[in-house]
Each structure stands twice: as structure tokens, then as C-alpha cells.
Amino acid sequence: MSGIHLATPFLDTGSDDLSFALGLPAHEALAVAEVETFPGLTVELRLLGASHQVFAGPVRETVACLPGGSPRLPARVTEEFPGWLYRFAAEVEQHDPVGFAHRVTAVRTAVEGRSDALYGVFPGAADAVTALAVERGPGLGWRTWHTYPQTGHVVATHTRMEIR
């Protein structure tokens, strides 16, 4: 899927504003992509602007600026769901301006043209990108990237679900 040029302006949020939650209801999405990964299991990638939701089986993952949410994104989370072991990891990368531009290009290249990925670009902020991509392999997984040009931060998350 090509990048979606969002009509929503980029808000001056940052990586420190992101929180993590499991089990939240669907938030209003700017774009949604459904990807069938296994027969009968569809992953829903939901672009919320500078944040995301992914729904897969019993999992409802949200990384967003959440009122009352935890003050920082956790580095790791492990949860058990019926039939699944869920593992989430997040990393905040700091880049200088040149490194940041290269990293944003790498993110776009990683998701461009894929039917199992979704990414949005904010008007007037070409390096402000939110991207999500399904990963196939043993079990099920996805990666997300949230880029913040004003600070040079890239928040990269990686989630794996293993069948139990």
C-alpha cells in the first residue's frame, strides 16, 4: 500500500507523550487496513495519526497519547491470552537530522507497496510518518514506527504473538 497523505495536521507531540494499553475499544482511525494472516485470523492495522492500534485475535494493542495513560512507553510487555503468548517491545531511537532523514526513508522503503502495511504522512511534515506492517513467520507479528522530526526521535515497536 502506498503512503496515505493525511488531511490531519501534524500535532507537536513527541515520543514522551506515547502510552501503551491493551484491550481498549477502537479509536477513530484516519486509515484502516485488514490483513488476513492465517485462515480465519485477520489483523486490523489502525492509523490514529501519530499513534496506532492493532487488533489481532484476542489482542487490542494501542500506542497513543492516552489521557491518564502510563507516562512512558514500556520497553517490554509480555501477556498471556487464550491460545496466545503476546510480546511487545518498544525502543526510542535518537537521530541527528541526517540520520533521521535516512531512518524515515528506510521506514518508507520497508512498507511502500506492501498489501500488509499501512503508513500515513502528515501535510507540511513529510518526515512525520506513522507506519505499521505485519510480519509473517512462526506465529504472528507486526512492527510500527512513529517519527518525530522536531526531536529526531523514531519510536519503533515490535510485537510477536505465539500460538500456545
MORA-V826473 format. One record per pair of residues at least 6 apart in sequence whose C-alpha atoms are under 6 Angstrom apart, sorted by the first residue. I is the first residue (numbers start at 1). J is the second residue. Records with the same first field share a line. If there is no record, write none. Layout:
# MORA-V826473
I: J ; J
This chain:
# MORA-V826473
1: 113 ; 114 ; 115
2: 112 ; 113
3: 119 ; 120
4: 120
5: 120 ; 121
6: 121 ; 122
9: 122 ; 123
10: 122
17: 65
18: 64 ; 65 ; 73
19: 63 ; 64 ; 65 ; 69 ; 70 ; 72 ; 73
20: 62 ; 63 ; 73
21: 62
22: 60 ; 61
23: 60
29: 46 ; 47 ; 48
30: 47 ; 48
31: 47
32: 45 ; 46
33: 44 ; 45
34: 43 ; 44
35: 42 ; 43 ; 116
36: 42
43: 55 ; 56
44: 54 ; 55
45: 54
46: 52 ; 53 ; 54
50: 130
51: 63 ; 64
52: 62 ; 63
53: 61 ; 62
54: 60 ; 61
75: 89 ; 90
76: 88 ; 89
77: 87 ; 88
78: 86 ; 87
79: 86
80: 86
83: 163 ; 164
84: 162 ; 163 ; 164
85: 161 ; 162
86: 160 ; 161
87: 159 ; 160
88: 158 ; 159
89: 157 ; 158
90: 156 ; 157
91: 155 ; 156
92: 154 ; 155
93: 153 ; 154
94: 152 ; 153
95: 152
100: 152
111: 117
116: 133 ; 134
117: 132 ; 133
118: 131 ; 132
119: 130 ; 131
120: 129 ; 130
121: 129
122: 128
128: 147 ; 148
129: 146 ; 147
130: 145 ; 146
131: 144 ; 145
132: 143 ; 144
133: 142 ; 143
134: 141 ; 142
135: 141 ; 142
139: 161 ; 162
140: 160 ; 161
141: 159 ; 160 ; 161
142: 158 ; 159
143: 157 ; 158
144: 156 ; 157
145: 155 ; 156
146: 154 ; 155
147: 154
